[in-house]
Amino acid sequence: MPMEKKGPYIITEQPGTKYYCACGMSKTPPYCDGSHKGTGKHPSRVEILEEKEVAVCSCCRSADFPWCDGSHNAPGN
């Protein structure tokens, strides 16, 4: 996947609606840029209620996507 990097994107998010890439093809990771069109995949929509630091999954394997759960550390990854 082009988006994949080792470890999550650590971001201080501001309140508002965020769309995180779930296809791995965005040129603006971890945010969706519409590159998923035609793939059958859709971005993860999240409402951030207050400023906070988040760890956004970069490998698209998290069971708690879009949040990082450490799946990038699993054997074979």
C-alpha positions as CSV (number, residue, x, y, z in Angstrom):
1,M,0.0,0.0,0.0
2,P,1.4,3.4,-0.9
3,M,0.2,5.1,2.3
4,E,1.7,2.5,4.6
5,K,4.5,3.6,6.9
6,K,5.9,2.0,10.1
7,G,3.8,3.4,12.9
8,P,0.7,5.6,13.2
9,Y,0.3,9.2,12.2
10,I,0.3,11.1,15.5
11,I,-1.8,14.2,15.0
12,T,-3.3,16.9,17.2
13,E,-6.7,17.2,15.7
14,Q,-9.0,20.1,16.0
15,P,-12.8,19.7,16.4
16,G,-14.7,18.8,13.3
17,T,-15.5,16.0,10.8
18,K,-12.4,14.1,9.6
19,Y,-12.2,11.6,6.8
20,Y,-9.3,9.2,7.1
21,C,-8.1,7.2,4.2
22,A,-9.0,3.5,4.3
23,C,-7.7,2.5,0.8
24,G,-4.0,3.3,1.2
25,M,-3.8,5.3,-2.0
26,S,-4.3,8.9,-0.7
27,K,-1.6,11.4,-1.6
28,T,-2.5,13.3,1.6
29,P,-2.3,10.6,4.3
30,P,-3.8,10.0,6.6
31,Y,-6.7,12.0,5.1
32,C,-8.9,10.9,2.3
33,D,-8.3,12.7,-1.0
34,G,-10.8,10.7,-3.1
35,S,-8.3,8.3,-4.5
36,H,-10.6,5.4,-3.4
37,K,-13.2,6.1,-6.1
38,G,-13.9,2.9,-8.0
39,T,-12.3,0.6,-5.4
40,G,-15.4,-0.1,-3.4
41,K,-13.6,1.2,-0.3
42,H,-14.7,4.3,1.6
43,P,-13.0,6.7,4.1
44,S,-13.5,6.4,7.8
45,R,-15.6,9.4,8.9
46,V,-14.9,10.6,12.4
47,E,-16.3,13.5,14.4
48,I,-13.7,15.0,16.7
49,L,-15.5,16.9,19.5
50,E,-12.5,18.6,21.1
51,E,-8.8,19.2,20.4
52,K,-6.9,16.0,21.1
53,E,-4.0,14.0,20.0
54,V,-4.9,10.9,18.0
55,A,-2.9,8.0,16.6
56,V,-4.3,7.3,13.1
57,C,-3.5,3.8,11.6
58,S,-1.2,3.9,8.7
59,C,-1.2,0.2,7.7
60,C,-5.0,-0.2,7.3
61,R,-5.0,-3.4,9.3
62,S,-6.2,-2.1,12.7
63,A,-9.2,-3.8,14.2
64,D,-10.1,-0.4,15.6
65,F,-9.6,1.6,12.3
66,P,-9.0,4.5,11.9
67,W,-7.2,4.3,15.3
68,C,-3.9,2.5,15.5
69,D,-4.0,-0.7,17.6
70,G,-0.4,-1.8,17.0
71,S,-1.2,-4.2,14.1
72,H,1.8,-2.8,12.2
73,N,4.0,-4.6,14.8
74,A,2.4,-8.0,14.1
75,P,4.8,-10.7,12.8
76,G,5.1,-10.6,9.0
77,N,4.1,-6.9,8.8
